[in-house]
Amino acid sequence: MIQQLGVYTRDKRECDRIKAILLFADGWSIDMISQALLKHPSSIIRHLNDYIASKKITSDNGGSVSSLTSEQTKPLNTSVNTPIFICMKYARNSRYGGT
């Protein structure tokens, strides 16, 4: 069952959690798993403890709570979502101080 989750998930952190669990179940040491996944041993231990305690596989990174009010956010969203078109001739000249 857990092997199938690794095939269908697109989140790299989730894949690493699943790999750590499977490798540990196959008898790999914490150090071997951390080297294979390029993660700190404490991260591997945390992944394994989370799985043992509550069968946790997914990462709970849901973002953060905004510090801005909705009135402050609206102009930001508008400016961020506005397409910017730059003529390459002018961008090239300004970047290199050219002609």
Contacts in CASP RR format, 6 or more apart in sequence:
PFRMAT RR
TARGET T0000
AUTHOR 0000-0000-0000
METHOD contacts of the structure
MODEL  1
MIQQLGVYTRDKRECDRIKAILLFADGWSIDMISQALLKHPSSIIRHLND
YIASKKITSDNGGSVSSLTSEQTKPLNTSVNTPIFICMKYARNSRYGGT
2 18 0 8 1.000
2 21 0 8 1.000
2 22 0 8 1.000
2 57 0 8 1.000
3 18 0 8 1.000
3 22 0 8 1.000
5 14 0 8 1.000
5 18 0 8 1.000
5 57 0 8 1.000
6 14 0 8 1.000
6 15 0 8 1.000
6 18 0 8 1.000
6 19 0 8 1.000
9 15 0 8 1.000
9 18 0 8 1.000
11 58 0 8 1.000
11 59 0 8 1.000
13 59 0 8 1.000
13 61 0 8 1.000
14 57 0 8 1.000
14 58 0 8 1.000
14 59 0 8 1.000
16 37 0 8 1.000
16 39 0 8 1.000
16 47 0 8 1.000
17 47 0 8 1.000
17 50 0 8 1.000
17 51 0 8 1.000
17 56 0 8 1.000
17 57 0 8 1.000
17 58 0 8 1.000
17 59 0 8 1.000
18 57 0 8 1.000
19 33 0 8 1.000
19 36 0 8 1.000
19 37 0 8 1.000
20 33 0 8 1.000
20 37 0 8 1.000
20 39 0 8 1.000
20 44 0 8 1.000
20 47 0 8 1.000
20 48 0 8 1.000
21 47 0 8 1.000
21 48 0 8 1.000
21 51 0 8 1.000
21 57 0 8 1.000
23 32 0 8 1.000
23 33 0 8 1.000
23 36 0 8 1.000
24 30 0 8 1.000
24 33 0 8 1.000
24 44 0 8 1.000
24 48 0 8 1.000
28 36 0 8 1.000
30 41 0 8 1.000
30 44 0 8 1.000
30 45 0 8 1.000
30 48 0 8 1.000
31 41 0 8 1.000
33 39 0 8 1.000
33 44 0 8 1.000
34 40 0 8 1.000
34 41 0 8 1.000
34 43 0 8 1.000
34 44 0 8 1.000
37 44 0 8 1.000
50 56 0 8 1.000
51 57 0 8 1.000
66 73 0 8 1.000
68 76 0 8 1.000
92 98 0 8 1.000
93 99 0 8 1.000
END
